[in-house]
Amino acid sequence: MFARILRQNSEIKEKFYNLISEKENNQKRIFLEKFDKNLFLKVLKPFANIWYTYELKSKKKKGDDGETDVSFFLWICLSRKAIIVNDVVLEVAKGEFIQIDHLIFHQKGIFVIETKNWNGALICDKDIWRLKVGNTWQEVSSPSKQNQRHVRLLLKWFENNLPERLYEKIKDYVFPVVVFPRSNWIKVKNCSMPVFKGKLSLLLYIISQKNKIFEEHELTYVAAKMVSAKPFN
């Protein structure tokens, strides 16, 4: 019981989140510029600023809550031989980043987990996702396509940073998954990766993999290499 948790070097995360902050500030500026068109809209601009900031913080908190929930559950349920790294940021090539919610280093594989703390009903067909809003289904950003990119670039990072023998062993045992800890109904068809409604089904998927692939010292080496990753200069 109680998996090991490793925390990543802060330098690369600071660089990544500074870029995210710049992007968010630019989007906010573009949104607020719309209120400069006439006097009436200018009066509303301060209120629009407050609303935009609140919505941004609310979405971030909701996402953080879901990730914390999943991480805590896996921490208490997985064995000490497993390693959890949350909020993984890697710069795979100069200026090209990935941010992974959770990486689980387990003797049965390396699990790349994308957590979405969405409420309500969801449908997925061929990696196209729709969320029910009122009586209509609205297309939303695809968490499975997002995680496809994560895995593709993660494998590239492994290839560039691990001994060839270890990379060859790892490359076929990296498993992407999507988990919805709060959604009350999900229908999935022809998705590129497993999708789980709730934390327990995710846990069962991890521990039900048939073969022990990795030795504990191999997992420790790869995880340590990852948490010490530096950004490009």
Backbone torsions as a table, in degrees:
resi	resn	phi	psi	omega
1	MET	NA	157.2	179.0
2	PHE	66.1	91.4	176.7
3	ALA	-65.1	160.5	174.8
4	ARG	-79.9	140.4	176.2
5	ILE	-115.8	126.5	175.0
6	LEU	-110.9	145.8	179.1
7	ARG	-112.7	139.9	-172.8
8	GLN	-81.2	153.4	172.7
9	ASN	-52.5	134.5	-172.5
10	SER	-77.7	-20.7	-173.2
11	GLU	-60.3	-47.9	-177.5
12	ILE	-69.6	-33.9	-180.0
13	LYS	-70.2	-36.8	177.6
14	GLU	-62.3	-42.3	178.9
15	LYS	-62.7	-44.9	-178.4
16	PHE	-64.4	-48.7	-175.3
17	TYR	-73.2	-23.7	171.1
18	ASN	-65.7	-39.7	176.8
19	LEU	-65.3	-40.6	177.6
20	ILE	-63.1	-42.1	179.7
21	SER	-62.7	-41.3	177.1
22	GLU	-61.4	-43.2	179.3
23	LYS	-62.8	-44.7	179.7
24	GLU	-63.6	-40.6	179.3
25	ASN	-65.0	-38.0	177.4
26	ASN	-66.1	-41.4	177.9
27	GLN	-64.0	-39.7	178.5
28	LYS	-65.7	-42.6	179.2
29	ARG	-60.6	-44.9	179.2
30	ILE	-61.8	-41.3	178.7
31	PHE	-62.5	-45.4	-175.6
32	LEU	-73.9	-24.6	178.1
33	GLU	-62.3	-24.6	178.2
34	LYS	-63.4	-22.5	-177.1
35	PHE	-88.3	4.9	177.7
36	ASP	-95.0	4.3	-173.1
37	LYS	-72.2	-32.9	178.4
38	ASN	-152.6	171.4	-173.8
39	LEU	-63.2	-40.4	-178.4
40	PHE	-61.3	-45.7	-179.7
41	LEU	-67.2	-33.3	178.1
42	LYS	-62.2	-34.3	177.7
43	VAL	-64.1	-34.6	-178.2
44	LEU	-82.6	-12.7	-172.7
45	LYS	-57.3	-45.0	179.2
46	PRO	-60.0	-36.8	179.4
47	PHE	-70.6	-37.3	176.9
48	ALA	-64.1	-37.2	178.1
49	ASN	-62.4	-45.6	179.2
50	ILE	-62.9	-45.2	-179.1
51	TRP	-62.2	-45.7	-177.9
52	TYR	-61.5	-44.5	180.0
53	THR	-63.8	-42.3	179.7
54	TYR	-63.3	-45.3	-179.6
55	GLU	-61.3	-41.2	-179.7
56	LEU	-63.8	-46.3	180.0
57	LYS	-67.0	-37.2	-179.6
58	SER	-64.6	-44.2	178.8
59	LYS	-64.0	-40.2	179.8
60	LYS	-65.8	-43.3	-179.8
61	LYS	-63.8	-41.4	179.0
62	LYS	-61.0	-44.0	178.0
63	GLY	-64.9	-42.8	179.3
64	ASP	-62.5	-39.2	179.7
65	ASP	-61.8	-43.2	179.6
66	GLY	-64.8	-41.7	179.6
67	GLU	-66.2	-40.1	177.9
68	THR	-63.8	-40.9	179.5
69	ASP	-59.9	-48.3	-179.7
70	VAL	-66.1	-44.6	-178.6
71	SER	-61.2	-44.2	-179.0
72	PHE	-64.1	-43.0	-179.4
73	PHE	-61.6	-46.3	-179.9
74	LEU	-66.9	-35.6	179.1
75	TRP	-60.2	-44.4	-177.0
76	ILE	-80.0	-17.8	-174.3
77	CYS	-100.9	-28.9	-179.2
78	LEU	-83.9	157.6	-177.0
79	SER	-75.8	167.9	-179.8
80	ARG	-63.2	-20.2	-179.9
81	LYS	-74.3	-19.0	179.2
82	ALA	-84.1	152.1	178.4
83	ILE	-124.8	132.9	177.7
84	ILE	-113.5	130.0	171.0
85	VAL	-124.1	118.8	-178.3
86	ASN	-98.1	151.6	175.6
87	ASP	51.2	60.2	-178.0
88	VAL	-82.7	127.2	175.9
89	VAL	-119.4	127.4	177.2
90	LEU	-131.3	137.8	171.9
91	GLU	-99.6	101.3	-172.4
92	VAL	-76.3	-40.3	171.2
93	ALA	-136.6	166.1	-175.5
94	LYS	-57.4	118.0	-179.8
95	GLY	81.7	0.2	-179.8
96	GLU	-111.7	108.3	-174.2
97	PHE	-110.6	156.2	162.8
98	ILE	-128.9	147.3	175.1
99	GLN	-127.1	117.0	-175.7
100	ILE	-110.5	130.4	-176.7
101	ASP	-61.2	-50.6	-179.7
102	HIS	-145.3	136.6	168.6
103	LEU	-117.0	125.0	178.1
104	ILE	-108.9	116.7	175.5
105	PHE	-95.9	107.9	-173.1
106	HIS	-127.8	153.4	-179.7
107	GLN	-61.9	-18.5	179.8
108	LYS	-97.6	-0.1	178.2
109	GLY	153.8	174.3	174.6
110	ILE	-110.0	120.6	-171.6
111	PHE	-108.0	123.6	-178.4
112	VAL	-102.8	108.8	-169.1
113	ILE	-108.9	123.4	171.9
114	GLU	-104.1	118.6	-178.3
115	THR	-103.4	129.1	174.7
116	LYS	-122.9	118.3	-176.0
117	ASN	-91.5	46.9	-176.9
118	TRP	-86.1	142.6	173.8
119	ASN	-92.5	166.3	170.2
120	GLY	89.1	-160.9	-175.1
121	ALA	-102.0	142.4	-177.6
122	LEU	-133.5	144.9	173.5
123	ILE	-127.1	136.1	174.2
124	CYS	-127.1	129.7	174.6
125	ASP	-137.5	114.1	179.7
126	LYS	54.8	45.7	176.5
127	ASP	67.9	12.6	170.5
128	ILE	-100.5	122.7	-172.7
129	TRP	-109.7	140.5	176.0
130	ARG	-133.0	138.4	179.0
131	LEU	-112.5	135.3	179.7
132	LYS	-79.1	121.0	177.7
133	VAL	-122.9	108.6	-172.8
134	GLY	66.1	-121.7	179.2
135	ASN	-104.5	10.1	-177.9
136	THR	-121.5	157.6	176.2
137	TRP	-104.7	120.8	-177.8
138	GLN	-110.4	131.9	178.7
139	GLU	-68.4	136.8	-179.6
140	VAL	-125.0	167.7	178.5
141	SER	-59.3	141.9	-171.8
142	SER	-86.9	110.4	177.6
143	PRO	-66.5	-29.2	179.4
144	SER	-72.3	-40.4	175.1
145	LYS	-64.6	-38.3	176.6
146	GLN	-59.6	-43.8	-178.3
147	ASN	-74.7	-27.3	172.3
148	GLN	-58.0	-45.4	178.3
149	ARG	-63.0	-42.1	178.7
150	HIS	-55.8	-48.1	-176.7
151	VAL	-66.8	-42.3	-179.8
152	ARG	-58.8	-45.5	-178.2
153	LEU	-78.2	-29.9	175.5
154	LEU	-63.1	-43.2	177.6
155	LEU	-63.1	-36.5	176.2
156	LYS	-63.8	-41.1	178.2
157	TRP	-64.7	-44.4	176.6
158	PHE	-56.6	-45.5	-177.9
159	GLU	-61.2	-37.1	-176.8
160	ASN	-82.1	-17.6	-170.1
161	ASN	-123.6	-5.3	-179.0
162	LEU	-115.2	155.6	172.4
163	PRO	-56.8	145.3	-175.0
164	GLU	-56.0	-41.9	-178.8
165	ARG	-60.0	-43.2	-178.3
166	LEU	-71.1	-39.9	176.9
167	TYR	-59.8	-44.0	179.9
168	GLU	-61.7	-32.4	178.6
169	LYS	-74.5	-36.4	-174.7
170	ILE	-77.1	-38.4	-162.1
171	LYS	-57.5	-26.6	-179.6
172	ASP	-95.4	3.8	-176.5
173	TYR	-129.0	36.5	172.2
174	VAL	-106.5	116.2	-170.5
175	PHE	-113.7	110.5	175.8
176	PRO	-82.9	140.6	176.9
177	VAL	-143.5	159.2	173.4
178	VAL	-122.8	135.8	179.2
179	VAL	-128.5	138.3	176.8
180	PHE	-116.9	97.3	-176.8
181	PRO	-71.1	-16.8	-174.2
182	ARG	-119.6	-14.8	-176.8
183	SER	-63.6	139.4	-176.4
184	ASN	-96.5	-8.2	179.0
185	TRP	-160.2	128.5	179.6
186	ILE	-138.0	133.3	172.4
187	LYS	-122.4	121.8	-174.6
188	VAL	-122.2	132.9	179.1
189	LYS	-138.9	126.2	174.8
190	ASN	57.3	41.2	177.3
191	CYS	-84.5	150.6	-176.4
192	SER	-75.5	-7.1	-179.0
193	MET	-154.1	161.6	178.1
194	PRO	-63.2	143.6	178.7
195	VAL	-125.7	134.4	-175.2
196	PHE	-125.5	136.5	173.7
197	LYS	-98.3	98.3	-179.9
198	GLY	102.2	161.1	-172.6
199	LYS	-77.7	-33.6	-175.6
200	LEU	-64.1	-43.4	180.0
201	SER	-64.4	-33.9	175.2
202	LEU	-64.0	-46.7	179.0
203	LEU	-58.8	-46.0	-179.1
204	LEU	-62.5	-36.0	177.4
205	TYR	-62.9	-43.6	-178.4
206	ILE	-63.4	-50.5	-173.4
207	ILE	-78.8	-13.3	-178.7
208	SER	-87.1	-6.2	176.1
209	GLN	-58.4	138.5	-165.0
210	LYS	-73.6	-43.9	-167.1
211	ASN	-107.5	142.4	170.2
212	LYS	-81.0	116.0	-173.6
213	ILE	-100.4	-43.6	-169.9
214	PHE	-111.5	146.0	170.4
215	GLU	-82.0	154.4	-177.0
216	GLU	-59.3	-39.0	-178.2
217	HIS	-67.4	-28.6	177.3
218	GLU	-69.8	-43.1	178.3
219	LEU	-63.3	-42.5	179.7
220	THR	-61.6	-40.6	-179.7
221	TYR	-64.7	-48.4	-177.1
222	VAL	-65.4	-44.6	-179.6
223	ALA	-63.3	-42.0	179.1
224	ALA	-64.4	-39.1	177.4
225	LYS	-61.8	-39.9	-177.4
226	MET	-70.4	-46.7	-175.8
227	VAL	-69.4	-17.7	178.2
228	SER	-97.5	6.7	-178.8
229	ALA	-60.3	140.8	-179.1
230	LYS	-111.2	156.6	174.8
231	PRO	-76.0	162.4	172.6
232	PHE	-68.3	146.7	178.5
233	ASN	-76.4	NA	NA
